[in-house]
Amino acid sequence: MHYIFDKVVLSNGKNVLKASVSYQGKEYADEIEWNYNGEHSRKADFFEYKKEHGSW
């Protein structure tokens, strides 16, 4: 299962996201932690060689 948490702003350094819910008297919780060190270029490196042809 995937969840998308929009409107979440990361701070530099350690970030922790916790989620919890109570259902039928039981508590369920999950947590994720990661370190953020700013934005980076996410452009793909590519090179197109027009004289080469693949057979796919």
N, CA, C and O atoms as a Maestro MAE file, in Angstrom:
{
 s_m_m2io_version
 :::
 2.0.0
}

f_m_ct {
 s_m_title
 :::
 protein
 m_atom[224] {
  # First column is atom index #
  i_m_mmod_type
  r_m_x_coord
  r_m_y_coord
  r_m_z_coord
  i_m_residue_number
  s_m_chain_name
  s_m_pdb_residue_name
  s_m_pdb_atom_name
  i_m_atomic_number
  :::
  1 25 0.839 -1.154 0.000 1 A "MET " " N  " 7
  2 3 0.000 0.000 0.000 1 A "MET " " CA " 6
  3 2 0.895 1.232 0.000 1 A "MET " " C  " 6
  4 15 1.897 1.275 0.715 1 A "MET " " O  " 8
  5 25 0.543 2.224 -0.790 2 A "HIS " " N  " 7
  6 3 1.310 3.464 -0.869 2 A "HIS " " CA " 6
  7 2 0.486 4.610 -0.310 2 A "HIS " " C  " 6
  8 15 -0.727 4.689 -0.505 2 A "HIS " " O  " 8
  9 25 1.161 5.471 0.372 3 A "TYR " " N  " 7
  10 3 0.531 6.686 0.868 3 A "TYR " " CA " 6
  11 2 1.333 7.863 0.357 3 A "TYR " " C  " 6
  12 15 2.560 7.803 0.273 3 A "TYR " " O  " 8
  13 25 0.641 8.924 0.018 4 A "ILE " " N  " 7
  14 3 1.289 10.158 -0.412 4 A "ILE " " CA " 6
  15 2 0.968 11.222 0.625 4 A "ILE " " C  " 6
  16 15 -0.196 11.496 0.916 4 A "ILE " " O  " 8
  17 25 2.003 11.807 1.169 5 A "PHE " " N  " 7
  18 3 1.844 12.868 2.150 5 A "PHE " " CA " 6
  19 2 2.200 14.179 1.474 5 A "PHE " " C  " 6
  20 15 3.371 14.554 1.408 5 A "PHE " " O  " 8
  21 25 1.192 14.874 0.974 6 A "ASP " " N  " 7
  22 3 1.463 16.158 0.342 6 A "ASP " " CA " 6
  23 2 1.495 17.239 1.414 6 A "ASP " " C  " 6
  24 15 1.094 17.012 2.556 6 A "ASP " " O  " 8
  25 25 1.963 18.382 1.040 7 A "LYS " " N  " 7
  26 3 2.092 19.524 1.952 7 A "LYS " " CA " 6
  27 2 3.005 19.215 3.134 7 A "LYS " " C  " 6
  28 15 2.836 19.767 4.221 7 A "LYS " " O  " 8
  29 25 3.972 18.331 2.912 8 A "VAL " " N  " 7
  30 3 4.975 18.034 3.928 8 A "VAL " " CA " 6
  31 2 6.262 18.719 3.503 8 A "VAL " " C  " 6
  32 15 6.755 18.486 2.400 8 A "VAL " " O  " 8
  33 25 6.798 19.543 4.351 9 A "VAL " " N  " 7
  34 3 8.040 20.261 4.061 9 A "VAL " " CA " 6
  35 2 9.151 19.628 4.885 9 A "VAL " " C  " 6
  36 15 9.045 19.522 6.107 9 A "VAL " " O  " 8
  37 25 10.214 19.210 4.216 10 A "LEU " " N  " 7
  38 3 11.343 18.606 4.909 10 A "LEU " " CA " 6
  39 2 12.304 19.676 5.388 10 A "LEU " " C  " 6
  40 15 12.534 20.675 4.707 10 A "LEU " " O  " 8
  41 25 12.856 19.457 6.555 11 A "SER " " N  " 7
  42 3 13.901 20.320 7.089 11 A "SER " " CA " 6
  43 2 15.247 19.679 6.786 11 A "SER " " C  " 6
  44 15 15.330 18.464 6.607 11 A "SER " " O  " 8
  45 25 16.291 20.480 6.729 12 A "ASN " " N  " 7
  46 3 17.621 19.903 6.581 12 A "ASN " " CA " 6
  47 2 17.925 19.053 7.800 12 A "ASN " " C  " 6
  48 15 17.599 19.417 8.930 12 A "ASN " " O  " 8
  49 25 18.550 17.922 7.553 13 A "GLY " " N  " 7
  50 3 18.889 17.022 8.651 13 A "GLY " " CA " 6
  51 2 17.838 15.942 8.836 13 A "GLY " " C  " 6
  52 15 17.170 15.537 7.884 13 A "GLY " " O  " 8
  53 25 17.700 15.486 10.059 14 A "LYS " " N  " 7
  54 3 16.812 14.372 10.394 14 A "LYS " " CA " 6
  55 2 15.339 14.792 10.318 14 A "LYS " " C  " 6
  56 15 14.945 15.818 10.872 14 A "LYS " " O  " 8
  57 25 14.541 13.986 9.627 15 A "ASN " " N  " 7
  58 3 13.098 14.178 9.523 15 A "ASN " " CA " 6
  59 2 12.416 12.880 9.928 15 A "ASN " " C  " 6
  60 15 12.852 11.799 9.533 15 A "ASN " " O  " 8
  61 25 11.351 12.979 10.712 16 A "VAL " " N  " 7
  62 3 10.605 11.803 11.162 16 A "VAL " " CA " 6
  63 2 9.127 12.033 10.867 16 A "VAL " " C  " 6
  64 15 8.566 13.077 11.198 16 A "VAL " " O  " 8
  65 25 8.514 11.042 10.242 17 A "LEU " " N  " 7
  66 3 7.085 11.077 9.984 17 A "LEU " " CA " 6
  67 2 6.457 9.901 10.720 17 A "LEU " " C  " 6
  68 15 6.849 8.752 10.518 17 A "LEU " " O  " 8
  69 25 5.482 10.193 11.571 18 A "LYS " " N  " 7
  70 3 4.812 9.156 12.358 18 A "LYS " " CA " 6
  71 2 3.330 9.148 11.993 18 A "LYS " " C  " 6
  72 15 2.718 10.197 11.793 18 A "LYS " " O  " 8
  73 25 2.773 7.951 11.910 19 A "ALA " " N  " 7
  74 3 1.339 7.792 11.666 19 A "ALA " " CA " 6
  75 2 0.807 6.771 12.650 19 A "ALA " " C  " 6
  76 15 1.453 5.755 12.907 19 A "ALA " " O  " 8
  77 25 -0.373 7.035 13.203 20 A "SER " " N  " 7
  78 3 -0.976 6.074 14.125 20 A "SER " " CA " 6
  79 2 -2.494 6.152 14.004 20 A "SER " " C  " 6
  80 15 -3.061 7.183 13.642 20 A "SER " " O  " 8
  81 25 -3.130 5.028 14.318 21 A "VAL " " N  " 7
  82 3 -4.586 4.952 14.287 21 A "VAL " " CA " 6
  83 2 -5.031 3.919 15.318 21 A "VAL " " C  " 6
  84 15 -4.324 2.947 15.583 21 A "VAL " " O  " 8
  85 25 -6.187 4.136 15.884 22 A "SER " " N  " 7
  86 3 -6.798 3.147 16.766 22 A "SER " " CA " 6
  87 2 -7.957 2.513 16.008 22 A "SER " " C  " 6
  88 15 -8.769 3.211 15.399 22 A "SER " " O  " 8
  89 25 -8.026 1.184 16.049 23 A "TYR " " N  " 7
  90 3 -9.086 0.463 15.357 23 A "TYR " " CA " 6
  91 2 -9.515 -0.716 16.214 23 A "TYR " " C  " 6
  92 15 -8.703 -1.576 16.555 23 A "TYR " " O  " 8
  93 25 -10.755 -0.751 16.548 24 A "GLN " " N  " 7
  94 3 -11.334 -1.814 17.371 24 A "GLN " " CA " 6
  95 2 -10.514 -2.057 18.643 24 A "GLN " " C  " 6
  96 15 -10.246 -3.198 19.022 24 A "GLN " " O  " 8
  97 25 -10.131 -0.968 19.281 25 A "GLY " " N  " 7
  98 3 -9.422 -1.055 20.551 25 A "GLY " " CA " 6
  99 2 -7.926 -1.320 20.437 25 A "GLY " " C  " 6
  100 15 -7.242 -1.403 21.457 25 A "GLY " " O  " 8
  101 25 -7.404 -1.453 19.225 26 A "LYS " " N  " 7
  102 3 -5.961 -1.686 19.041 26 A "LYS " " CA " 6
  103 2 -5.320 -0.455 18.408 26 A "LYS " " C  " 6
  104 15 -5.919 0.228 17.576 26 A "LYS " " O  " 8
  105 25 -4.101 -0.198 18.823 27 A "GLU " " N  " 7
  106 3 -3.333 0.922 18.281 27 A "GLU " " CA " 6
  107 2 -2.355 0.399 17.241 27 A "GLU " " C  " 6
  108 15 -1.611 -0.549 17.492 27 A "GLU " " O  " 8
  109 25 -2.366 1.024 16.074 28 A "TYR " " N  " 7
  110 3 -1.436 0.683 14.996 28 A "TYR " " CA " 6
  111 2 -0.608 1.921 14.700 28 A "TYR " " C  " 6
  112 15 -1.140 3.026 14.596 28 A "TYR " " O  " 8
  113 25 0.700 1.728 14.567 29 A "ALA " " N  " 7
  114 3 1.581 2.875 14.341 29 A "ALA " " CA " 6
  115 2 2.719 2.489 13.399 29 A "ALA " " C  " 6
  116 15 3.134 1.332 13.331 29 A "ALA " " O  " 8
  117 25 3.195 3.471 12.695 30 A "ASP " " N  " 7
  118 3 4.347 3.283 11.822 30 A "ASP " " CA " 6
  119 2 5.147 4.581 11.839 30 A "ASP " " C  " 6
  120 15 4.626 5.646 12.173 30 A "ASP " " O  " 8
  121 25 6.408 4.472 11.478 31 A "GLU " " N  " 7
  122 3 7.297 5.626 11.530 31 A "GLU " " CA " 6
  123 2 8.367 5.466 10.462 31 A "GLU " " C  " 6
  124 15 8.866 4.365 10.225 31 A "GLU " " O  " 8
  125 25 8.712 6.566 9.825 32 A "ILE " " N  " 7
  126 3 9.819 6.562 8.869 32 A "ILE " " CA " 6
  127 2 10.724 7.739 9.211 32 A "ILE " " C  " 6
  128 15 10.256 8.808 9.601 32 A "ILE " " O  " 8
  129 25 12.014 7.523 9.060 33 A "GLU " " N  " 7
  130 3 13.008 8.555 9.378 33 A "GLU " " CA " 6
  131 2 13.999 8.635 8.224 33 A "GLU " " C  " 6
  132 15 14.438 7.606 7.712 33 A "GLU " " O  " 8
  133 25 14.348 9.825 7.820 34 A "TRP " " N  " 7
  134 3 15.367 9.999 6.801 34 A "TRP " " CA " 6
  135 2 16.078 11.322 7.002 34 A "TRP " " C  " 6
  136 15 15.580 12.218 7.683 34 A "TRP " " O  " 8
  137 25 17.232 11.428 6.409 35 A "ASN " " N  " 7
  138 3 18.023 12.656 6.464 35 A "ASN " " CA " 6
  139 2 17.925 13.369 5.127 35 A "ASN " " C  " 6
  140 15 18.099 12.764 4.069 35 A "ASN " " O  " 8
  141 25 17.648 14.639 5.189 36 A "TYR " " N  " 7
  142 3 17.485 15.469 3.999 36 A "TYR " " CA " 6
  143 2 18.615 16.477 3.965 36 A "TYR " " C  " 6
  144 15 18.907 17.132 4.966 36 A "TYR " " O  " 8
  145 25 19.251 16.600 2.809 37 A "ASN " " N  " 7
  146 3 20.349 17.568 2.699 37 A "ASN " " CA " 6
  147 2 20.176 18.483 1.500 37 A "ASN " " C  " 6
  148 15 21.147 18.797 0.810 37 A "ASN " " O  " 8
  149 25 18.962 18.906 1.250 38 A "GLY " " N  " 7
  150 3 18.685 19.895 0.216 38 A "GLY " " CA " 6
  151 2 18.364 19.281 -1.134 38 A "GLY " " C  " 6
  152 15 18.535 18.083 -1.356 38 A "GLY " " O  " 8
  153 25 17.899 20.131 -2.021 39 A "GLU " " N  " 7
  154 3 17.543 19.699 -3.366 39 A "GLU " " CA " 6
  155 2 18.793 19.461 -4.197 39 A "GLU " " C  " 6
  156 15 19.817 20.120 -4.021 39 A "GLU " " O  " 8
  157 25 18.683 18.513 -5.095 40 A "HIS " " N  " 7
  158 3 19.760 18.206 -6.026 40 A "HIS " " CA " 6
  159 2 19.185 18.156 -7.431 40 A "HIS " " C  " 6
  160 15 17.982 17.960 -7.605 40 A "HIS " " O  " 8
  161 25 20.010 18.326 -8.406 41 A "SER " " N  " 7
  162 3 19.579 18.199 -9.794 41 A "SER " " CA " 6
  163 2 19.120 16.768 -10.022 41 A "SER " " C  " 6
  164 15 19.853 15.828 -9.715 41 A "SER " " O  " 8
  165 25 17.944 16.595 -10.544 42 A "ARG " " N  " 7
  166 3 17.397 15.267 -10.777 42 A "ARG " " CA " 6
  167 2 17.273 14.986 -12.271 42 A "ARG " " C  " 6
  168 15 16.528 14.096 -12.682 42 A "ARG " " O  " 8
  169 25 17.990 15.735 -13.064 43 A "LYS " " N  " 7
  170 3 17.960 15.527 -14.508 43 A "LYS " " CA " 6
  171 2 18.730 14.263 -14.863 43 A "LYS " " C  " 6
  172 15 19.770 13.960 -14.278 43 A "LYS " " O  " 8
  173 25 18.199 13.543 -15.823 44 A "ALA " " N  " 7
  174 3 18.873 12.329 -16.286 44 A "ALA " " CA " 6
  175 2 20.001 12.701 -17.239 44 A "ALA " " C  " 6
  176 15 19.858 13.586 -18.083 44 A "ALA " " O  " 8
  177 25 21.110 12.015 -17.091 45 A "ASP " " N  " 7
  178 3 22.201 12.179 -18.035 45 A "ASP " " CA " 6
  179 2 21.917 11.269 -19.223 45 A "ASP " " C  " 6
  180 15 21.640 10.083 -19.044 45 A "ASP " " O  " 8
  181 25 21.982 11.808 -20.414 46 A "PHE " " N  " 7
  182 3 21.759 10.969 -21.582 46 A "PHE " " CA " 6
  183 2 22.595 11.483 -22.745 46 A "PHE " " C  " 6
  184 15 23.011 12.641 -22.775 46 A "PHE " " O  " 8
  185 25 22.824 10.608 -23.680 47 A "PHE " " N  " 7
  186 3 23.572 10.947 -24.882 47 A "PHE " " CA " 6
  187 2 22.902 10.214 -26.035 47 A "PHE " " C  " 6
  188 15 22.696 9.002 -25.972 47 A "PHE " " O  " 8
  189 25 22.568 10.936 -27.069 48 A "GLU " " N  " 7
  190 3 21.921 10.320 -28.223 48 A "GLU " " CA " 6
  191 2 22.915 10.278 -29.377 48 A "GLU " " C  " 6
  192 15 23.405 11.311 -29.835 48 A "GLU " " O  " 8
  193 25 23.201 9.074 -29.831 49 A "TYR " " N  " 7
  194 3 24.105 8.876 -30.959 49 A "TYR " " CA " 6
  195 2 23.251 8.425 -32.133 49 A "TYR " " C  " 6
  196 15 22.847 7.265 -32.205 49 A "TYR " " O  " 8
  197 25 22.974 9.355 -33.063 50 A "LYS " " N  " 7
  198 3 21.998 9.105 -34.122 50 A "LYS " " CA " 6
  199 2 22.459 8.113 -35.175 50 A "LYS " " C  " 6
  200 15 21.635 7.617 -35.944 50 A "LYS " " O  " 8
  201 25 23.746 7.809 -35.236 51 A "LYS " " N  " 7
  202 3 24.224 6.847 -36.237 51 A "LYS " " CA " 6
  203 2 24.136 5.420 -35.735 51 A "LYS " " C  " 6
  204 15 24.405 4.482 -36.485 51 A "LYS " " O  " 8
  205 25 23.769 5.247 -34.493 52 A "GLU " " N  " 7
  206 3 23.664 3.912 -33.913 52 A "GLU " " CA " 6
  207 2 22.186 3.501 -33.897 52 A "GLU " " C  " 6
  208 15 21.304 4.322 -33.646 52 A "GLU " " O  " 8
  209 25 21.938 2.229 -34.167 53 A "HIS " " N  " 7
  210 3 20.563 1.744 -34.196 53 A "HIS " " CA " 6
  211 2 20.467 0.452 -33.404 53 A "HIS " " C  " 6
  212 15 21.267 -0.464 -33.594 53 A "HIS " " O  " 8
  213 25 19.489 0.384 -32.521 54 A "GLY " " N  " 7
  214 3 19.226 -0.851 -31.795 54 A "GLY " " CA " 6
  215 2 18.158 -1.630 -32.522 54 A "GLY " " C  " 6
  216 15 17.376 -1.045 -33.273 54 A "GLY " " O  " 8
  217 25 18.103 -2.923 -32.324 55 A "SER " " N  " 7
  218 3 17.145 -3.752 -33.038 55 A "SER " " CA " 6
  219 2 15.889 -4.032 -32.219 55 A "SER " " C  " 6
  220 15 15.202 -5.022 -32.473 55 A "SER " " O  " 8
  221 25 15.584 -3.203 -31.268 56 A "TRP " " N  " 7
  222 3 14.395 -3.425 -30.461 56 A "TRP " " CA " 6
  223 2 13.265 -2.645 -30.968 56 A "TRP " " C  " 6
  224 15 12.171 -2.707 -30.407 56 A "TRP " " O  " 8
  :::
 }
 m_bond[223] {
  # First column is bond index #
  i_m_from
  i_m_to
  i_m_order
  :::
  1 1 2 1
  2 2 3 1
  3 3 4 2
  4 3 5 1
  5 5 6 1
  6 6 7 1
  7 7 8 2
  8 7 9 1
  9 9 10 1
  10 10 11 1
  11 11 12 2
  12 11 13 1
  13 13 14 1
  14 14 15 1
  15 15 16 2
  16 15 17 1
  17 17 18 1
  18 18 19 1
  19 19 20 2
  20 19 21 1
  21 21 22 1
  22 22 23 1
  23 23 24 2
  24 23 25 1
  25 25 26 1
  26 26 27 1
  27 27 28 2
  28 27 29 1
  29 29 30 1
  30 30 31 1
  31 31 32 2
  32 31 33 1
  33 33 34 1
  34 34 35 1
  35 35 36 2
  36 35 37 1
  37 37 38 1
  38 38 39 1
  39 39 40 2
  40 39 41 1
  41 41 42 1
  42 42 43 1
  43 43 44 2
  44 43 45 1
  45 45 46 1
  46 46 47 1
  47 47 48 2
  48 47 49 1
  49 49 50 1
  50 50 51 1
  51 51 52 2
  52 51 53 1
  53 53 54 1
  54 54 55 1
  55 55 56 2
  56 55 57 1
  57 57 58 1
  58 58 59 1
  59 59 60 2
  60 59 61 1
  61 61 62 1
  62 62 63 1
  63 63 64 2
  64 63 65 1
  65 65 66 1
  66 66 67 1
  67 67 68 2
  68 67 69 1
  69 69 70 1
  70 70 71 1
  71 71 72 2
  72 71 73 1
  73 73 74 1
  74 74 75 1
  75 75 76 2
  76 75 77 1
  77 77 78 1
  78 78 79 1
  79 79 80 2
  80 79 81 1
  81 81 82 1
  82 82 83 1
  83 83 84 2
  84 83 85 1
  85 85 86 1
  86 86 87 1
  87 87 88 2
  88 87 89 1
  89 89 90 1
  90 90 91 1
  91 91 92 2
  92 91 93 1
  93 93 94 1
  94 94 95 1
  95 95 96 2
  96 95 97 1
  97 97 98 1
  98 98 99 1
  99 99 100 2
  100 99 101 1
  101 101 102 1
  102 102 103 1
  103 103 104 2
  104 103 105 1
  105 105 106 1
  106 106 107 1
  107 107 108 2
  108 107 109 1
  109 109 110 1
  110 110 111 1
  111 111 112 2
  112 111 113 1
  113 113 114 1
  114 114 115 1
  115 115 116 2
  116 115 117 1
  117 117 118 1
  118 118 119 1
  119 119 120 2
  120 119 121 1
  121 121 122 1
  122 122 123 1
  123 123 124 2
  124 123 125 1
  125 125 126 1
  126 126 127 1
  127 127 128 2
  128 127 129 1
  129 129 130 1
  130 130 131 1
  131 131 132 2
  132 131 133 1
  133 133 134 1
  134 134 135 1
  135 135 136 2
  136 135 137 1
  137 137 138 1
  138 138 139 1
  139 139 140 2
  140 139 141 1
  141 141 142 1
  142 142 143 1
  143 143 144 2
  144 143 145 1
  145 145 146 1
  146 146 147 1
  147 147 148 2
  148 147 149 1
  149 149 150 1
  150 150 151 1
  151 151 152 2
  152 151 153 1
  153 153 154 1
  154 154 155 1
  155 155 156 2
  156 155 157 1
  157 157 158 1
  158 158 159 1
  159 159 160 2
  160 159 161 1
  161 161 162 1
  162 162 163 1
  163 163 164 2
  164 163 165 1
  165 165 166 1
  166 166 167 1
  167 167 168 2
  168 167 169 1
  169 169 170 1
  170 170 171 1
  171 171 172 2
  172 171 173 1
  173 173 174 1
  174 174 175 1
  175 175 176 2
  176 175 177 1
  177 177 178 1
  178 178 179 1
  179 179 180 2
  180 179 181 1
  181 181 182 1
  182 182 183 1
  183 183 184 2
  184 183 185 1
  185 185 186 1
  186 186 187 1
  187 187 188 2
  188 187 189 1
  189 189 190 1
  190 190 191 1
  191 191 192 2
  192 191 193 1
  193 193 194 1
  194 194 195 1
  195 195 196 2
  196 195 197 1
  197 197 198 1
  198 198 199 1
  199 199 200 2
  200 199 201 1
  201 201 202 1
  202 202 203 1
  203 203 204 2
  204 203 205 1
  205 205 206 1
  206 206 207 1
  207 207 208 2
  208 207 209 1
  209 209 210 1
  210 210 211 1
  211 211 212 2
  212 211 213 1
  213 213 214 1
  214 214 215 1
  215 215 216 2
  216 215 217 1
  217 217 218 1
  218 218 219 1
  219 219 220 2
  220 219 221 1
  221 221 222 1
  222 222 223 1
  223 223 224 2
  :::
 }
}
